[in-house]
Amino acid sequence: MDYEDFYGEFGAIANSLSEQLSAQQRLLKRICKNVERGDLKPTAKDLASAASGAEECVRMASEIAEKIAGVDMGAYLESGDFARQLVALCEENGVNIKGEGASYEIFPYRLKIDSQNEEVLLNGRKAVGLRPRALAAELANGRARLLAAAFNPAQYASELASAYDLALLAASKGKPVAPDSDIYLTTLYKFLTPMRRFRREYDAQAYAFDLARLYAAETNESSDGRRFQFGPSRNNNKAIRIVDQAGNEQFLATIRFYRE
């Protein structure tokens, strides 16, 4: 199934119904006007036309209902047609998408297809609709809004630096530790969100998006004067995937704060 084919067929009937309803509205106005001024002779013909038009409206409404009832959204999601169309439309909209089967990442969103419940989840929340073109546009617009939101790189770097210092202290276990050691970014997230409710308010995807904006910042200095440097890892399970401003994916694993 291609949702756009269905939508085109639906749209053709819906447009015809809209035109018929407009004609009905014009007829009703004319009938009301004639009755108001006492000219009742034309109303018989107009009422007959209105009755015929009403029957046509009912027929088209039934045709729309039949067409909608014939769509099995669960099968559409399970077949892979939805995913293929969404991937193609995301690429058309310049939205970076990666994944297969029922799970996809559209940075900074995670998308899961639940065919059993006929749902698509975005970062764990139910998407409003299942039209791939509308969803791809929503993802593109959502990312644009996030990118346009205010962001202070130096301030955010300082907040990371505070978590970094706590992580160093915890890792030392009372022993001396190099003040500029590499710390996994996933470890810092635990210090930034020590409680579950904090993780709900600031989830891993929001964290990755802030890291992407920090990665793209023109400066690499925090408010306390320390500089920061991201690092990779041979273990990609420890890395956080981001998409840079050029649309290229990068994998950030560690960060260190240091003074020159």
N, C-alpha and C positions, 0 to 999 in steps of 0.2 A: 504493500500500500504506500502511496505517496500522499501525504496529507494535503499538499497543494492541489493535487487533482481533485480530491474530495472537496476542498474549500472552494475551488473554482466552480464545481457543479452546484454546490450549495449556494454560492453567491449569485449564480445566474437565476435560480428560482427565487431567492430572497429579493433580488432587484425587481423581478416581475411582480412579486407580492407587494413590494413597496409602492410600485407604480399603480397597482390596482387599488391599494388603500388610499393613495392620494386622490385617485379618481372618485372613490367613494366619498371622501371628505368634500370634494368639490360638489358632488351631487347633493350631499346633505345640506351644504351651505345654500345651494340654489333652491332646494325644497323649502328650507326655513325662510328664505327671503321672500319666495312667492306666497307662502302661507301668511307671512307677516303683513304683506300688502293686499292680501285677499285674492290673489290670482291662483285659483286652485286647479284650473284645467291642466297646466303642464305637469302638475305633481304626479298624476297617475303614470305618465310615461317615465318620469324620473324615478319613481318608486319601483317600477318594474326593472329599470336598469340597475338600480341599487340592489334589488333582490338577486338579479343575475350576477352582479359583481360580487355579492357576498358569497354566493355559491362558488365562484371562482377562487375567492380568497380561501375558503375552507378547503377546496381541492389542493391549492398550492401549499397551504399549511400542512395538510396531510402528507403531501409529497416530501416536504422538508422533514417531517417527523419520521417518515419511512427511511429516508436517506440517512438521518442521524442514527436511527435504531440499527441500521445495517453496518455501522462501524464498530468493530471490536477493538477497543483501545488496548485491552490486555494483550491480545494477539499481536497488535501493531508494535507494542513495546517489546514483546518477547521475540518477535521475528528478527529483530535487528534493523528493520526498516527505519524506525525512529532514530536510532543511533547514527546510522549512515547519513541520513538527511541532516541531522543536527551537526555532525562533524563537517559536512560539506558547507553548510550555511555559516558555521562559526568561521571557517577558513575564508569564506566570502566576505565576512564582516571584519576580517583581520584579528579574530580572537584565537589565541593560542589554545589548542585543545589536545589532550593526550589521554589515552586510555583504550580500553577494549571491553567487550562484553557489557556488563552492567555498571561499570565504574569508570568515571572520567574525571580529569582535573582540568579545569578552565581557570587558571590562576587569576584571582585568589579564591576560586570556588571549587568545591568538590561536588560532583554530581553523581547521584546513584539512581539507576533505573529500577523501579520496583514494579514489575509487570503483574505480579499477583494482586497487588492493591491498586493497580492502574495509576501509579504516582511516579513523579520524578522529584527527588529530594536535592536541594541545593544547600550544602553545608548543614544537612540534617533537617532542613525545613521544606515543607511541601511547596513545590512550584505552583504558581497560579494556574497555568495551563500546559497543554501538551502539544501545542503547535510548534514544530522545530524552528520555523522562521521567526516567530514571535519570541521564543525563548532565546535564540541566538542574539536577537536585537536587544533583549533585556540584559543579557550577559555583557554585551558590548557597552551598553549605556551604564550599567552598574559599575563596570571597571573604570569607565571614564569619570564617573562621579567620585569614585574613590581616589583616583589620581588627582582630581581637582581639589580634594579636601586639604585643608591646612595641615602642614607637617613641618616641624622644627627639627632638623637633623641633629643639631648640637644638643638640644634638650633630650631627644630620644636616646642619643648616644650616651648621655650622662646617666639616664635611667638604666641602660644596659650595663654601664660601668659599675653602678652600685650592685646590681645582681652579680656581675662578674667578680667583684671583690668578695661578696658572700660565698660564691662558689669556690673561689681560691681558698678561702678560710676553711670551708667544709672539707675540701680535698686534702688540705695539709694534715689534718688529724693531729694537730699540735706540733708538726715538724716544719722546718723551714721550707718555703716554696718560692719559686721564682715569681716575682710580682708581675711578669709579663708573659706568663705561660698561656698556651692555647687552651681554651675551654670550649667544649661542644655547645653549640647554640641551643640544642635540645635541652641541655642541662640548665642553661640560663632561663629557659622558658618555665622550668619548674620553680625557680626562685622568683620569677616575675608573677607567677600565678600559684601560690602555695595552697590555695583552697579551691575546691571544685566549683564553687559559685564564681570565683574569679575567672576560671577557665571557660565558664559559660559566657561571661561578658567579654572575654578577650581570648577567643579560641585560637587554635594553632594556625588557621588560615589567615586570620587578622595579623598574627605575629609574623608570618612569612611575608605578608604584604608590606608591613612596616620595615622588615629587613630589606625587602626589595627597594623601597624608597630610600633607605639609608645607604644601600649599596650604590644607588644612582646619584647620591648627593655629591656636590662639587667639593665639599670639604670632608676630611676624615678626622676631625678633631671634636672632642667632647667639650662640655662647658668647663670642666676642671683642667683643661689644657692637655690632657692625654690624647694621643692619637690611637686609632683603632685599625686593625687589619683583619680582614676575613681570610679564612683558609679552607682548603679542600680536605677530603678524607678518602682513603682507599675504600672505606666501607660506606657505600652510598646509603645504607640504612640509617646512618648517623647524619646524613646530609639533608638539608632543607632545599627543596626545589623552588626556585623563583623564576619569573620571566622578566627580563630587563626591559628598558624602554624601547629597545629596538625589536622586541618580540622574540628574543633568543632566550632559551632556558639556561640557567646557571644553577650550580649546586654548591650551596654554602654549608660548610660543616662546623667550622670553628671560628672563634674571634679572640683576639688578644688586645689588651690596652697597654700602651707603653709610653714612656717619655723619651724624647730624643736627647 
